[in-house]
Amino acid sequence: MVLRKNILITGASSGLGEGMARQYAARGRNLALAARRVDRLETLAAELKKAYPGITVVTRKLDVNDHDQVFAVFEEFREELGSLDRVIVNAGLGKGQRIGTGRFDANRETLQTNFLAAAAQIEAAVGIFRKQKDGHLVVVSSFLALRGVPGNATAYAASKAGISSFAEGTRIELLKTPIKVTTLHPGFIESEMNEDISKLPGAVRAEPGAQALVKAIESETAKAFVPTWPWSVLSKLFPFVPASMLKKFG
Ligand SMILES: NC(=O)c1ccc[n+]([C@@H]2O[C@H](COP(=O)([O-])OP(=O)(O)OC[C@H]3O[C@@H](n4cnc5c(N)ncnc54)[C@H](OP(=O)(O)O)[C@@H]3O)[C@@H](O)[C@H]2O)c1
């Protein structure tokens, strides 16, 4: 397995992105961290550089919905680190609202951020990887990509189903090249999106969640449900759950 030294993570200012940055810093990798809350990125970068003086950590303010900026910032990171060996498309949000209740604004923002902006990040990363003739693309989708779901999660699940398909198509496009693609389908992991995990079935705390994500990424598998237990087993059952039962959770 190739050691991917320079790793770009979007959405690194909190939650899963921050957790993966901490895990990779401890493994001696160089980091390029992006998000809108750049103050949080700078605090994290200072902490990681102090704890692991051998690594380089660079940060940039980035709103992934500004697609030109996505391409510009990824290229700046590449120049700064010399190469990008792995890009983790992680920035996302779960702000959706019940369909037809006057909150298309929230559903549009969810679809734009989790699908269109993630597609822009995939384009930018793969463009760089094609020139380098090497690289590992990681797309953070969701367990909920597997089904249409009701309630506040309808737009979220649809955005994740869309980006999973986009990532799979990209992976097949790049078969027989040195460029690898992994799609992650996390279950419930503690983060700003899921602050109170006590009521969420199968949820894990932030640190074991980040460890499980990094383990799956390092395997460079095509697709992983994370943490494996219980989400890999549930992924086999979820397609058969009757709509009437899903409705109760909406
Ligand atoms: N936690 C879970 O259980 C879970 C499960 C399945 C999938 N996921 C996925 O994991 C990813 C990370 O979510 P999380 O749970 O860690 O939530 P989180 O703590 O809310 O983190 C979301 C991250 O995305 C960034 N972000 C959001 N909108 C952005 C934008 N327009 N431009 C740039 N960055 C943006 C945020 O940074 P700024 O606000 O600073 O920009 C933040 O760093 C998401 O794609 C989410 O769908 C999470």
The ligand as a MOL file (V3000), in Angstrom:
LIG
                    3D

  0  0  0     0  0            999 V3000
M  V30 BEGIN CTAB
M  V30 COUNTS 48 52 0 0 0
M  V30 BEGIN ATOM
M  V30 1 N -21.6600 12.8200 11.8250 0
M  V30 2 C -22.3080 11.8410 11.2210 0
M  V30 3 O -22.9280 11.0000 11.8750 0
M  V30 4 C -22.2560 11.7100 9.7320 0
M  V30 5 C -22.8540 10.5740 9.1590 0
M  V30 6 C -22.8010 10.4170 7.7800 0
M  V30 7 C -22.1470 11.3520 6.9970 0
M  V30 8 N -21.5930 12.4550 7.5890 0 CHG=1
M  V30 9 C -20.9350 13.4170 6.7140 0
M  V30 10 O -19.6850 13.7790 7.2600 0
M  V30 11 C -19.3070 15.0680 6.7840 0
M  V30 12 C -18.8600 15.9220 7.9520 0
M  V30 13 O -19.9910 16.1770 8.7950 0
M  V30 14 P -19.8780 16.2390 10.3880 0
M  V30 15 O -20.7990 15.2260 10.9280 0
M  V30 16 O -18.4670 16.2500 10.8000 0 CHG=-1
M  V30 17 O -20.5890 17.6500 10.6690 0
M  V30 18 P -20.0090 19.0370 11.2040 0
M  V30 19 O -19.3190 18.8650 12.5090 0
M  V30 20 O -21.1650 19.9670 11.1220 0
M  V30 21 O -18.9050 19.4210 10.1300 0
M  V30 22 C -19.2400 19.8740 8.8410 0
M  V30 23 C -18.0010 20.4780 8.2170 0
M  V30 24 O -18.3300 20.8750 6.8810 0
M  V30 25 C -17.9370 22.2120 6.7030 0
M  V30 26 N -18.8290 22.9080 5.7700 0
M  V30 27 C -20.1870 22.9580 5.7700 0
M  V30 28 N -20.6210 23.7530 4.7770 0
M  V30 29 C -19.5010 24.2250 4.1460 0
M  V30 30 C -19.2880 25.1190 3.0680 0
M  V30 31 N -20.3060 25.7020 2.4040 0
M  V30 32 N -18.0080 25.3730 2.6940 0
M  V30 33 C -16.9770 24.8010 3.3340 0
M  V30 34 N -17.1030 23.9640 4.3720 0
M  V30 35 C -18.3620 23.6810 4.7730 0
M  V30 36 C -17.9810 22.8590 8.0890 0
M  V30 37 O -17.0370 23.9230 8.1390 0
M  V30 38 P -17.3800 25.4940 8.2270 0
M  V30 39 O -18.7530 25.6200 8.8350 0
M  V30 40 O -16.2850 26.0430 9.0870 0
M  V30 41 O -17.2850 25.9560 6.8180 0
M  V30 42 C -17.5150 21.7060 8.9700 0
M  V30 43 O -16.1180 21.6780 9.0540 0
M  V30 44 C -20.5360 15.6140 6.0510 0
M  V30 45 O -20.3750 15.4380 4.6570 0
M  V30 46 C -21.6630 14.7370 6.5760 0
M  V30 47 O -22.7430 14.6610 5.6800 0
M  V30 48 C -21.6400 12.6550 8.9280 0
M  V30 END ATOM
M  V30 BEGIN BOND
M  V30 1 1 1 2
M  V30 2 2 2 3
M  V30 3 1 2 4
M  V30 4 1 4 5
M  V30 5 2 4 48
M  V30 6 2 5 6
M  V30 7 1 6 7
M  V30 8 2 7 8
M  V30 9 1 8 9
M  V30 10 1 8 48
M  V30 11 1 9 10
M  V30 12 1 9 46
M  V30 13 1 10 11
M  V30 14 1 11 12
M  V30 15 1 11 44
M  V30 16 1 12 13
M  V30 17 1 13 14
M  V30 18 2 14 15
M  V30 19 1 14 16
M  V30 20 1 14 17
M  V30 21 1 17 18
M  V30 22 2 18 19
M  V30 23 1 18 20
M  V30 24 1 18 21
M  V30 25 1 21 22
M  V30 26 1 22 23
M  V30 27 1 23 24
M  V30 28 1 23 42
M  V30 29 1 24 25
M  V30 30 1 25 26
M  V30 31 1 25 36
M  V30 32 1 26 27
M  V30 33 1 26 35
M  V30 34 2 27 28
M  V30 35 1 28 29
M  V30 36 1 29 30
M  V30 37 2 29 35
M  V30 38 1 30 31
M  V30 39 2 30 32
M  V30 40 1 32 33
M  V30 41 2 33 34
M  V30 42 1 34 35
M  V30 43 1 36 37
M  V30 44 1 36 42
M  V30 45 1 37 38
M  V30 46 2 38 39
M  V30 47 1 38 40
M  V30 48 1 38 41
M  V30 49 1 42 43
M  V30 50 1 44 45
M  V30 51 1 44 46
M  V30 52 1 46 47
M  V30 END BOND
M  V30 END CTAB
M  END
